[in-house]
């Protein structure tokens, strides 16, 4: 089928294809370059004007025996688990 078309038309279509190829690759390259610089700028902006808050460390109260106090919620959960295990073994 290609041998039926005039040579000038084929050359013109190949040239148009190459122009579209280069134009498309140029647009993608420019977009990706813009994306990289925008990301770097936003990263710089966030670090400078919205610094990460330093977490404060709170110490747990120590019981009379010298070991850290057990949370009541944790002990309630442990008791519920122990009761469930005991109930399942009956």
N, C-alpha and C positions, 0 to 999 in steps of 0.2 A: 504494500500500500504506500509506503514512503517513497518508493521509486517512481510513483506516478506524479508526485508533487514536483514543481520546479525547484531547482537547487537554490535559487535566491530566496524563495519562501521558507525553505528549511533553515537556511542560514539566519534569516530574520527571526524565525521562531526560537532558534537556539540562543541567539543574542538576547531576545526578550526574556527567555528563561533564565539566563545568567544574570541579567539585570535584576529580575525579581528575586533570585537567590541571594545576591549580594545585598539588596535592599532589605530583605527579610532578616538576614543574619546581622546586618548593621543595627536594625531596630531592636532586635533581641539583645545584642551586646550593649547598646546604650541603656536599655531598660534594666538589665542586670547590674550594670555599673552604677546607675542611679539608685537601685535597690541597696547595693552594698554601702554606698556612702550615706544614704538615709538611715540605714540600720546603725552604722557607726556613730552618726551624729546623735541619734536618739539614745543610744547607749551612753554616750558621753554626757548628754543632757540629764538623763535620769540619775546617773552616778553623782553628778555635780549638785543638782538642785533637789533631788529626792534621795538623800543618803539612806542607806539601810540602817534601821534602828538596831542598836546593840541590845541583845536580850539581857535582862537583869537576872542574876542568879539569886534565888531565895533559898535560905537554909531551912531545913526541916527541924521542927522542935525535937529536942532530945528528951526521952523519958528519964525517970529516976534511975533506971538500971544502966543508963549510958548508951543504949541503942536507940536509933531513930524511932519516933512514934509511928505506930502502924495506923494507916488511914482506916477510918470506920467503914467506908464504902468497900474497900478491899477485903476487910475481914467479913463483912456481910456477904459478899460474893463467894468467898471461900467457904463460909458456912452453908450457903445455898448449894454449892457444888457438892460438898460432903454429904448433905442431906439427900440430894438426888442420887448420888452413888449408893448410899445406904439403902434407899428405897428401891433402887433397881436390883439390888442383890437379894431382896426378900422373896 
